[in-house]
C-alpha cells in the first residue's frame, strides 16, 4: 500500500506538473507571511543570507498551519520546506545537510555542483548508511542518525520516518529532494556524467547569475551566452528525464520559461505572488 505523499514538491513533479517555489530568508516572519500562499514549497536561503540553524528551526515551525493540516486530513504541510546550504559543492560540508534534515526539511539545495564527486557527496549526505548487500546502496549514505525533531515535524513514527527519509526518485517512497545547482561551465561539462553515474538527483536548478559572471556578462541573465548555456543544461537533463529549475521566474518571462520546458519554477519576492498567480493560471494549477 502506497503512503500519502508528504513532500508537495515531489508530488507535483512525479505527477508531471510544475513545482512552484521561492528562495526566502531564514526568518519566522517570512514563514508567517507565506502560510496562506499558493506555493508548493519554499527554499530557506542559507547560502547568501547566512546559515542560522535556530532560525531555520523556528521558520519551519511558523510555516505550519494546523488548520490547513487538519482540513487536509494528511500530515503533509501545505508548503514543503527545503533549505539551501551555504557551502559550495567542492567544500563537501555534509553536516549542513544533516542539520537541516534533522530539523525536518524535506530536501536540500546544493550550490555550485561542478563534478561527479560533488554530486555524489550531495546525494550521499542526504541518505542514511546501509549495508552493501541491501537494495539501493549507492550513493552510499553518510547521514548521521538523529531524526527526533524531523520525525516530530513530519508527524510520523520513527520506523515510518526511516522508511521515507530517502531521496526521490531513487527511492520511490522517498520524501527527500536533492536539488543540484549547476552554475559554471565545469558543471555543464560534467553534468551528463553526474546524471549517468549518480542516482538520486531530483532536480537540476540553473544558477544563471553565476553563469553570467563566468561568461563575462555579469548580471546579464538574458544575454545570448547565458541563454545558450542554459539551453545546453536543459538538453542534457532531457536525456535523463530530470526536471530542470529556473531560479528567477517573473511575470515578464513566464511564457518563455514555460515554453522552454522548465518544471521547477522559482518566483522571487517581492514580485513573487504576481508571477505565481500568472504561472498557476498558465499551467492549469488554479
C-alpha positions in Angstrom: 0.0 0.0 0.0 1.4 3.4 -1.0 1.6 6.1 1.6 0.2 9.6 1.0 2.9 11.9 -0.3 4.2 14.3 2.3 6.5 16.4 0.0 4.4 18.6 -2.1 7.3 19.5 -4.4 7.9 15.8 -5.2 4.1 15.3 -5.6 3.9 17.9 -8.3 7.0 16.6 -10.2 6.1 12.9 -10.0 2.6 13.6 -11.4 4.0 15.6 -14.3 3.1 19.0 -13.1 5.1 22.2 -12.5 6.5 22.8 -9.0 6.3 26.3 -7.6 8.8 27.6 -5.0 10.9 30.6 -4.0 14.0 31.4 -2.1 13.2 33.0 1.3 15.2 34.4 4.2 15.5 32.2 7.3 13.1 34.4 9.3 9.9 33.3 11.1 8.1 36.5 9.9 8.6 35.4 6.4 7.2 31.9 7.2 4.1 33.6 8.7 3.6 35.6 5.6 3.9 32.5 3.4 1.5 30.3 5.4 -1.5 31.2 3.2 0.3 31.4 -0.1 -0.1 29.0 -3.0 3.5 27.8 -3.3 4.2 24.1 -3.4 7.3 24.7 -1.3 9.8 27.2 0.0 13.6 27.1 0.0 15.1 28.7 3.0 18.1 30.5 1.8 21.3 29.9 3.8 23.9 30.5 1.1 24.0 34.3 0.7 21.9 35.4 3.7 23.6 33.4 6.5 23.2 29.9 7.9 21.1 30.3 11.1 20.1 26.8 12.3 18.0 28.0 15.2 16.3 30.5 12.8 15.7 27.6 10.4 14.1 25.6 13.2 11.7 28.5 14.1 11.0 29.2 10.4 9.9 25.6 9.9 7.6 25.8 12.9 5.9 29.1 11.9 5.4 27.8 8.4 3.0 25.2 9.7 -0.7 25.9 9.8 -2.6 23.4 12.0 -5.9 24.4 10.4 -4.7 23.6 7.0 -3.3 20.2 8.1 -6.5 19.3 10.0 -8.7 20.2 7.0 -6.5 18.3 4.5 -6.7 15.0 6.5 -2.9 14.5 5.9 0.2 15.3 7.9 1.7 16.8 4.7 2.5 20.5 5.2 0.7 22.9 2.8 4.0 24.3 1.9 7.0 22.0 1.8 10.2 23.5 3.4 13.6 22.7 2.0 16.9 24.6 2.6 19.8 25.8 0.5 23.1 25.2 2.3 25.9 27.8 2.2 28.8 25.5 1.2 29.8 25.2 -2.5 29.9 21.6 -3.7 33.7 21.4 -3.6 33.6 22.0 0.2 31.6 18.8 0.7 30.2 20.0 4.0 27.8 17.1 4.8 27.0 18.4 8.3 25.0 21.3 6.9 22.5 18.9 5.2 22.4 16.8 8.3 21.4 19.8 10.4 18.7 20.9 8.1 17.2 17.4 7.5 17.3 16.7 11.3 15.1 19.7 11.8 12.5 18.4 9.3 13.5 19.9 6.0 12.2 17.8 3.1 15.2 18.4 0.8 18.5 20.3 0.2 19.6 22.7 -2.5 23.4 22.3 -3.1 25.0 25.3 -4.7 27.9 25.2 -7.2 28.0 21.5 -8.0 30.7 21.0 -10.7 31.9 17.4 -10.6 30.6 13.9 -10.3 32.3 13.6 -6.9 30.5 16.7 -5.6 27.2 15.4 -6.9 27.8 12.0 -5.3 28.6 13.7 -2.0 25.4 15.8 -2.1 23.2 12.8 -2.5 25.1 10.6 0.0 24.9 13.3 2.6 21.1 13.1 2.5 21.0 9.3 2.9 21.4 7.0 5.9 24.0 4.3 5.7 23.1 0.7 4.8 24.9 -2.5 4.1 26.4 -3.1 0.6 24.1 -6.1 0.0 20.9 -4.0 0.6 18.9 -2.6 -2.3 19.6 1.0 -3.5 23.0 1.0 -1.7 24.5 3.7 -4.0 25.2 6.5 -3.4 26.4 5.2 0.0 24.7 7.1 2.7 26.7 9.1 5.3 23.9 11.0 7.2 24.2 10.6 10.9 21.3 9.3 13.0 19.4 11.9 14.9 16.0 12.4 13.4 14.0 13.1 16.5 12.9 16.7 15.6 12.4 15.7 12.0 10.1 12.8 13.0 8.1 15.1 15.1 7.9 17.7 12.4 6.7 15.2 9.8 4.2 13.8 12.3 5.3 10.2 11.8 6.6 7.4 14.0 10.4 6.5 13.9 10.1 3.5 11.7 8.0 5.4 9.2 10.4 8.3 9.2 13.3 5.9 8.5 11.4 4.2 5.7 10.5 7.5 4.0 13.7 9.6 4.7 15.4 8.7 1.5 16.0 10.5 -1.8 13.5 10.6 -4.6 13.3 9.3 -7.3 15.9 6.7 -6.4 13.6 5.5 -3.6 10.1 5.8 -5.0 8.7 6.3 -1.5 11.4 8.8 -0.6 10.3 12.2 0.7 13.7 13.9 0.4 14.6 16.0 -2.6 18.2 16.6 -3.7 18.5 19.7 -5.9 21.8 20.4 -7.5 22.7 23.9 -8.8 24.7 24.0 -12.0 26.3 27.4 -12.0 29.5 27.2 -14.1 30.9 25.8 -17.3 32.7 22.9 -15.5 29.3 21.8 -14.1 27.8 21.9 -17.6 30.7 19.8 -18.9 30.3 17.2 -16.2 26.5 17.2 -16.0 25.9 14.3 -18.3 28.3 12.1 -16.2 26.6 13.3 -13.0 23.2 12.2 -14.2 24.5 9.0 -15.6 26.5 7.9 -12.6 24.8 9.4 -9.5 21.3 8.1 -8.9 19.1 10.1 -6.6 19.4 13.6 -8.2 15.8 15.0 -8.1 16.2 18.4 -9.8 18.9 20.4 -11.6 18.5 24.1 -10.8 20.4 26.5 -13.0 22.4 29.3 -11.4 22.2 31.9 -14.2 23.7 34.7 -12.1 27.0 32.8 -11.5 27.0 31.6 -15.1 26.7 35.1 -16.3 29.7 36.1 -14.2 31.9 33.3 -15.6 30.8 34.0 -19.1 31.9 37.6 -18.8 28.4 39.2 -18.9 27.7 39.7 -15.2 24.1 40.4 -14.2 23.0 39.9 -17.8 21.0 36.7 -17.3 19.1 37.2 -20.7 22.4 37.5 -22.6 22.6 35.0 -25.5 25.7 33.4 -24.0 23.8 32.7 -20.8 20.7 31.5 -22.6 22.7 29.2 -24.8 24.4 27.7 -21.7 21.0 27.2 -20.0 19.7 25.5 -23.2 22.6 23.1 -23.0 21.8 22.2 -19.4 18.1 21.6 -20.4 19.1 19.4 -23.3 21.3 17.2 -21.1 18.6 16.9 -18.4 16.1 16.0 -21.0 18.2 13.0 -22.0 17.9 11.6 -18.4 14.3 12.9 -17.8 15.5 15.0 -14.8 13.4 18.2 -14.2 15.1 21.5 -14.6 14.6 24.5 -12.5 14.7 28.2 -13.4 15.8 30.5 -10.5 14.0 33.7 -11.4 10.6 33.4 -13.0 8.8 36.7 -13.3 5.5 37.7 -14.9 7.5 39.1 -17.8 9.5 36.0 -18.7 6.9 33.3 -17.6 5.7 32.4 -21.1 9.3 31.9 -22.4 10.3 29.9 -19.3 7.4 27.5 -19.6 7.9 27.1 -23.4 11.5 26.1 -22.8 10.4 23.2 -20.6 11.3 24.3 -17.0 9.3 22.5 -14.4 10.8 23.8 -11.2 9.8 27.4 -11.1 11.3 29.8 -8.5 9.3 33.0 -8.2 11.5 35.6 -6.4 10.0 38.1 -3.9 8.7 40.8 -3.8 7.1 40.1 -7.2 6.5 36.5 -6.3 2.8 36.5 -5.9 2.1 38.2 -9.2 4.4 35.8 -11.0 3.0 32.8 -9.1 -0.6 33.7 -9.9 0.2 34.0 -13.6 2.2 30.8 -13.7 -0.6 28.8 -11.9 -3.1 30.0 -14.4 -0.8 29.2 -17.3 -0.2 25.7 -16.1 -3.8 24.9 -15.1 -3.0 24.8 -11.4 -5.7 27.2 -10.3 
